[in-house]
Amino acid sequence: MIELIQESIKKSKSGKISGVIYLKLTDHFFPEEGWSDCPIILLNWWCEIFNSGKVGDYYFMDGPFYFKIINEFDSYYLEFFHNKVFLSSYKIDITLFKMSLLYSAKILLKTITINGWNTENDSDIKKLSQTLRYFNH
């Protein structure tokens, strides 16, 4: 579901962490395969929305793209949007979405730790670490 390519995660001279992160559903990619963005910020936003009830708008930073999680009669759907225009919808297993969200966050934090990166996003790193502890209880 959430694809975070560990080898793509980089830290700029300014301290910004970027990397390839997108959604993959069978043969569909959103916003597109190889999408580069700010994973630490996205994963914090997405974890926060998920923790507050799963349903909501999940934004990307770079570009006017977002997806929604919709719950209809105990079935969950991802709806994709560009410039507030509906593009498509896919039924998902919400447990698999949660697992991919957690896995992506763990991979990101592991990469940051291994590289010893002190960044302008330190508060975001701490927040994501706390969120993971919350998920694991």
Stockholm file with secondary structure:
# STOCKHOLM 1.0

chainA/1-137         MIELIQESIKKSKSGKISGVIYLKLTDHFFPEEGWSDCPIILLNWWCEIFNSGKVGDYYFMDGPFYFKIINEFDSYYLEFFHNKVFLSSYKIDITLFKMSLLYSAKILLKTITINGWNTENDSDIKKLSQTLRYFNH
#=GR chainA/1-137 SS CEEECGGGCEECTTSCEEEEEEEEETTEEESCTTCEECHHHHHHHHHHHHHTTSCEEEECSSSSEEEEEEEETTEEEEEEEETTEEEEEEEECHHHHHHHHHHHHHHHHHHHHHHTCCCTTHHHHHHHHHHHHHHTC
#=GC SS_cons         CEEECGGGCEECTTSCEEEEEEEEETTEEESCTTCEECHHHHHHHHHHHHHTTSCEEEECSSSSEEEEEEEETTEEEEEEEETTEEEEEEEECHHHHHHHHHHHHHHHHHHHHHHTCCCTTHHHHHHHHHHHHHHTC
//
